[in-house]
C-alpha cells in the first residue's frame, strides 16, 4: 500500500525546518522583548469551549472542526488558539491572583476545510494575547509586535487597517441596522446567509459568497453606532499607532468571523500583494474571560499563520534568507585508517561549540573535499597518517583554497580565528554525519 500524509496535512522536511525555526525564533524573541510568557494549552479541548467562544453560527463550528466523541463526551482538536489560552488563564486562577497576563503560544491548529495553496487542515500559528486590561496601548503594542514580526523577516511597507466591533448597546443598535439593511433583499442572498439572518445577522456581512459581497455594498458602518466611550477607545488606538509611525487606514469593511470580538479589530496588509495582501489579523475580546467562567476582564490578541507567511516570503524573494548555514567544519579523512580519529576530532570540535560533520559513505579524499565545498561548509579539517603522527590537523579554507597545518590541540581555536576573519561566526549545536 502507498501510504501518504492525510490530505491537507503535510510533512515539514529537513530542508524546510530552518525557515520554520526562523519564524519560531523571531516570534519568541519579540515575545520576550515585550514581556509575554509562553503557554502551551493541549491540542484537544472540550467541544463546548469552541462553541461558546468562537460562536455556534460560524464557519469554524458549523463546518471546520475535527471532533471526536467518546461515550457522553465530545472533544475537538483546537481550530484556533485564543479559546484554549483563555480557558487555561481562568483554570490557573490568574484572574484572582494576577489578572494582567501577557501570554503567547506557537503550535498546530486544525480545521477541516478544502485544502489549497496556503491553507491546510493542520497549520502552525503564533498567538499573542494580553488579558486583564482595556488599555488601548495594549491594542497598539500587539499590532506593533505583529508588524515587527513581518518586518524582521524582511517585509517592509506594512499597512495597519483598523475597525471597531463596538460593544454592548453599540452592537445591539448596529445589529438592528444591519437587519433592516439586509431584509429587503433577503431572498437574493445565499442560502447560508438567509439562515444566518435569523441566527446572527452580523455573520451575513462576513459572507464570502460573491453575490452576498455585492449585496452587502453600502451596508451600515458600525463606526457610526459607537458610544462615546468606545469611540474614545478607538480613536486612542488610532492616535497611538500614528504616534509610533505606523501607517493606519480606518477600514469599516473589516469584519472578524468569530463571535468573541469586541471593540478594536485589525488586519496587517502588504499592499503590493494585491487581493492577497492580508498577512494577519486580531482584535479585542473583552468578555470571553467571563464567558468561560471568570470575571469580566478585557483582552486583546492576534494570530499569525506560518504557512501563509512562508508563501509570502517566497513570493517576495525573501525565503533564501531563512535557509540555515551548514555546520562550518567538514572533517575529512585522507586515509580510511584515520576514520576513528576523524570521528574523535568531530566530537572534540562539537564539544568546543563548533558545528562539525564527517563522511560516512567511504568517499575518497577528493570527493570528501568536493562535498565539503558544495555543502556550504567553511573549513575542511583534514587528517591523514602524517597528521596523526605529528598530532596536527590540516585546515583548508574552502572558498579561498588557503591551507595550513595547526597543532591538533589548537584546532578549535584556529578554526574560530578563520571563521571570525570570514565574518561567518561558528555554527553551534551538534549535527549528524554527512
C-alpha positions in Angstrom: 0.0 0.0 0.0 1.2 3.5 -0.9 0.9 5.4 2.4 0.7 9.2 2.2 0.1 12.0 4.6 -3.6 12.8 5.3 -5.0 15.3 2.7 -4.5 18.8 3.9 -1.7 17.8 6.3 2.0 17.5 5.3 5.4 16.7 6.4 7.8 19.5 7.1 11.1 18.1 5.7 14.6 18.8 7.0 15.4 21.3 4.3 12.3 23.3 5.3 12.9 23.2 9.0 15.4 26.2 9.1 12.7 28.5 7.8 10.2 27.3 10.4 12.8 27.7 13.1 13.5 31.3 11.9 9.8 32.1 12.3 9.6 30.5 15.7 12.8 32.2 17.0 11.6 35.6 15.6 8.2 35.1 17.4 9.9 34.1 20.7 12.4 37.0 20.6 9.6 39.6 20.1 7.5 38.0 22.8 10.5 38.1 25.2 11.2 41.8 24.4 7.6 42.7 25.4 7.3 40.5 28.5 5.0 37.9 27.0 5.3 34.4 28.6 4.8 31.1 26.7 1.8 28.9 27.5 1.1 25.5 25.9 -2.5 24.5 26.1 -3.4 21.0 24.9 -4.3 20.3 21.3 -7.7 18.7 22.4 -10.4 20.6 24.3 -14.0 20.1 25.2 -16.0 20.9 22.1 -18.3 23.2 24.0 -15.3 25.5 24.6 -15.2 26.4 21.0 -19.0 26.6 20.6 -19.2 29.1 23.4 -16.2 31.2 22.5 -16.0 31.2 18.7 -19.8 31.1 18.2 -22.2 28.5 17.0 -23.0 30.4 13.8 -19.5 30.5 12.4 -17.8 28.5 9.6 -15.4 27.0 12.2 -18.1 25.5 14.4 -20.6 24.7 11.6 -18.1 23.2 9.1 -14.5 23.0 10.1 -13.9 21.3 13.4 -12.3 17.9 13.9 -14.4 16.4 16.6 -14.2 13.1 18.4 -16.9 11.7 20.6 -16.3 9.1 23.3 -19.2 7.9 25.4 -21.0 11.1 26.5 -18.1 13.4 25.9 -17.2 15.4 22.8 -13.6 16.6 22.2 -12.3 18.8 19.4 -8.8 19.5 18.0 -8.3 23.2 18.5 -9.2 25.2 15.4 -7.8 28.4 16.9 -5.6 29.4 19.9 -7.4 32.1 21.8 -10.1 30.0 23.5 -7.7 27.5 24.9 -5.4 30.2 26.2 -8.3 32.0 28.0 -9.5 28.6 29.4 -6.0 28.0 30.7 -5.9 31.5 32.2 -9.2 31.0 34.0 -8.3 27.5 35.2 -4.9 28.6 36.5 -6.6 31.2 38.7 -4.8 34.2 37.2 -8.0 36.3 37.2 -7.8 36.5 41.1 -4.1 36.5 41.8 -2.5 38.3 38.8 -5.2 39.5 36.4 -2.9 41.1 33.8 -1.2 38.3 31.9 0.7 38.6 28.6 0.8 35.2 27.0 1.8 33.6 23.7 1.8 30.2 22.1 3.2 28.6 19.0 1.7 25.4 17.7 -0.6 23.4 15.5 -4.3 24.2 14.8 -6.7 22.1 12.9 -9.6 23.0 10.6 -11.5 20.7 8.2 -11.7 22.9 5.1 -10.8 22.4 1.5 -7.0 22.3 1.2 -5.4 24.8 -1.2 -2.2 26.7 -1.5 -1.5 28.5 1.8 -4.4 26.8 3.5 -4.0 23.4 5.2 -6.1 21.3 7.6 -3.2 21.3 10.1 -1.4 24.6 10.3 1.0 26.2 12.7 0.0 29.5 14.3 1.7 32.1 16.5 -0.8 33.7 19.0 -0.1 36.6 21.4 -2.7 37.6 24.0 -2.9 40.3 26.6 -5.6 39.5 29.2 -6.8 41.7 32.0 -6.8 45.3 30.8 -8.8 47.6 28.5 -5.8 50.0 28.0 -5.7 50.9 24.3 -1.9 50.9 24.4 -2.1 47.1 24.6 -4.0 47.0 21.4 -1.3 49.1 19.8 1.5 47.1 21.4 0.2 43.9 19.9 -0.4 45.5 16.5 3.2 46.8 16.6 4.6 43.4 17.6 2.7 41.7 14.8 4.1 44.2 12.4 7.6 43.8 13.7 7.4 40.1 13.2 7.0 40.6 9.5 9.5 43.4 9.3 12.2 41.3 11.0 11.6 38.7 8.2 12.3 41.5 5.6 8.8 42.7 4.7 8.6 46.5 4.7 5.9 49.0 3.9 3.1 47.4 6.0 -0.3 49.0 6.4 -2.4 48.7 9.5 -6.2 48.5 8.8 -8.4 49.0 11.8 -12.1 49.0 12.6 -14.3 48.5 15.7 -16.9 45.9 16.5 -18.3 48.1 19.3 -19.7 46.6 22.5 -22.9 46.3 24.4 -25.6 48.7 23.2 -23.4 49.6 20.2 -23.7 46.1 18.9 -27.4 45.9 19.5 -28.1 49.1 17.6 -25.8 48.1 14.8 -27.3 44.6 14.6 -30.8 46.1 14.1 -29.5 48.5 11.4 -27.9 45.6 9.5 -31.1 43.5 9.8 -33.1 46.4 8.3 -30.5 46.8 5.5 -30.5 43.1 4.6 -34.2 42.4 4.9 -35.5 44.0 1.6 -33.1 41.8 -0.4 -33.0 38.7 1.8 -34.4 36.4 -0.9 -31.4 37.3 -3.1 -28.8 36.2 -0.5 -27.2 32.8 -0.4 -29.0 30.0 1.5 -26.3 30.2 4.2 -26.8 33.9 4.7 -30.5 33.6 4.8 -30.1 31.1 7.7 -27.6 33.4 9.4 -30.0 36.3 9.1 -32.2 34.7 11.7 -29.5 33.3 14.0 -26.8 36.0 13.8 -27.3 38.7 11.2 -23.8 40.2 11.6 -22.4 36.9 10.1 -24.2 37.9 6.8 -21.6 40.7 6.4 -18.8 38.1 6.8 -20.1 36.0 3.9 -17.6 35.3 1.1 -20.3 34.4 -1.4 -19.8 36.7 -4.4 -23.5 37.6 -4.6 -23.6 38.3 -0.9 -20.5 40.5 -1.1 -22.2 42.6 -3.8 -25.4 42.9 -1.9 -23.5 44.0 1.2 -22.1 47.0 -0.6 -23.3 50.1 1.2 -24.1 48.3 4.5 -24.2 50.3 7.6 -20.9 51.1 9.3 -20.5 50.2 12.9 -18.3 53.2 13.5 -21.5 55.3 13.1 -23.0 53.5 16.1 -20.2 53.7 18.6 -20.9 55.0 22.1 -18.7 57.9 23.3 -16.6 55.5 25.4 -16.0 53.1 22.6 -15.3 55.8 20.1 -12.7 57.3 22.5 -11.0 53.9 22.8 -11.0 53.5 19.0 -9.6 57.0 18.5 -6.9 56.4 21.1 -5.8 53.2 19.3 -5.5 55.1 16.1 -3.7 58.0 17.7 -1.1 55.8 19.4 -0.5 53.9 16.2 0.2 57.1 14.3 2.4 58.3 17.2 4.8 55.3 16.7 5.0 55.8 13.0 2.5 53.2 11.8 0.6 53.7 8.5 -3.1 53.4 9.6 -6.2 53.0 7.4 -9.6 53.1 9.1 -11.4 50.3 7.2 -15.1 49.8 8.0 -15.2 46.7 5.8 -13.1 44.7 8.2 -15.3 42.1 9.9 -13.9 39.3 12.1 -15.6 36.0 11.7 -15.6 34.9 15.4 -18.3 35.9 17.9 -16.0 36.9 20.7 -14.5 40.0 19.1 -15.4 43.5 20.6 -14.1 47.0 20.0 -10.7 47.0 18.2 -10.3 44.7 15.2 -7.3 44.9 12.9 -5.5 43.4 9.9 -2.0 43.9 8.7 -1.6 44.3 4.9 1.2 44.4 2.5 -0.5 46.3 -0.4 1.9 45.2 -3.1 0.4 41.7 -2.9 -3.0 43.0 -4.2 -6.0 40.9 -3.4 -4.0 38.6 -1.1 -2.4 41.5 0.8 -3.8 40.5 4.3 -1.0 39.0 6.4 -2.7 38.5 9.8 -5.5 39.8 12.0 -6.7 40.1 15.5 -8.6 42.3 18.0 -10.3 42.6 21.3 -12.4 40.0 23.0 -13.4 41.8 26.2 -16.0 39.4 27.6 -14.5 36.0 26.7 -12.9 35.5 30.1 -16.4 35.9 31.7 -18.0 33.7 29.1 -15.6 30.9 30.1 -16.2 31.1 33.8 -14.0 34.0 35.0 -14.7 37.6 35.9 -15.5 40.2 33.2 -11.9 41.1 32.1 -10.9 42.8 28.9 -8.4 41.1 26.5 -6.8 41.6 23.1 -4.7 39.4 20.8 -3.7 38.3 17.3 -2.7 35.2 15.4 -0.2 34.7 12.5 -0.2 31.6 10.4 3.3 30.3 9.5 2.3 28.6 6.2 0.9 31.8 4.7 3.9 33.8 6.0 6.3 31.4 4.3 4.4 31.6 1.0 4.6 35.4 1.1 8.3 35.4 1.8 8.8 33.1 -1.1 6.8 35.3 -3.4 8.7 38.3 -2.3 12.1 36.6 -2.8 12.9 36.7 0.9 12.8 33.0 1.6 16.5 32.3 0.8 17.5 34.4 3.8 15.7 31.9 6.0 18.0 29.0 5.0 20.3 27.6 7.7 24.0 27.8 7.4 25.8 24.4 7.1 28.0 23.4 10.1 31.2 25.3 9.5 33.6 22.4 9.6 33.9 19.3 7.5 36.4 16.8 8.9 37.9 14.7 6.1 40.0 11.5 6.2 43.0 11.3 3.9 43.1 7.6 4.5 40.5 5.1 5.8 42.9 4.2 8.6 42.2 7.7 10.0 38.4 7.3 10.3 38.4 6.7 14.1 40.5 9.8 14.7 38.3 11.8 12.3 35.3 10.9 14.4 37.1 11.8 17.6 38.0 15.2 16.2 34.4 15.8 15.1 33.3 15.2 18.7 36.0 17.4 20.1 35.0 20.3 17.9 31.4 19.9 18.7 32.3 19.9 22.4 34.1 23.2 21.8 30.9 24.6 20.3 31.8 24.3 16.6 29.4 22.6 14.2 31.2 19.7 12.5 30.3 16.8 10.2 32.2 13.9 8.6 31.9 11.5 5.7 30.1 8.2 6.5 29.9 6.9 2.9 33.5 5.9 2.4 34.4 8.6 -0.2 37.9 9.2 -1.3 39.5 12.4 -0.1 38.9 14.3 -3.3 35.2 13.6 -3.2 35.1 14.5 0.5 36.6 17.9 -0.2 34.2 18.4 -3.1 31.3 17.5 -0.8 32.6 20.0 1.8 32.7 22.7 -0.8 29.3 22.1 -2.3 27.7 21.6 1.1 28.4 25.1 2.2 31.0 24.3 4.9 33.6 27.0 5.6 36.6 24.9 6.6 37.8 21.4 5.8 39.9 19.8 8.7 42.0 17.0 7.1 43.5 14.1 9.0 46.0 11.7 7.3 48.8 9.4 8.6 51.3 12.3 8.7 48.9 14.4 10.8 48.2 11.6 13.2 52.0 11.0 13.6 52.6 14.7 14.3 49.4 15.5 16.2 48.5 18.1 13.7 45.5 18.9 11.5 45.4 20.4 8.0 42.9 23.3 7.8 41.7 24.3 4.3 39.6 27.4 3.8 37.2 26.2 1.2 36.3 29.5 -0.6 39.9 30.6 -1.0 41.9 27.4 -1.1 44.2 28.6 1.7 45.7 25.7 3.6 47.9 25.4 6.7 48.9 22.9 9.4 47.9 23.6 13.0 48.5 21.6 16.2 45.7 19.2 17.0 45.1 20.6 20.4 44.7 24.1 18.9 42.5 23.2 16.0 39.3 24.6 17.5 40.9 27.9 18.3 42.4 28.1 14.8 39.1 27.4 13.2 37.4 30.1 15.3 40.0 32.6 14.0 39.3 31.6 10.4 35.6 31.9 10.9 36.0 35.3 12.7 38.1 36.6 9.8 35.4 35.5 7.3 32.7 37.1 9.4 30.7 33.9 9.5 30.8 33.1 13.2 30.6 29.5 14.4 27.6 27.2 13.9 26.8 25.7 17.2 25.0 22.6 18.1 25.7 19.0 17.2 24.8 17.9 13.7 24.6 14.4 12.3 27.1 12.8 10.0 27.1 13.9 6.4 
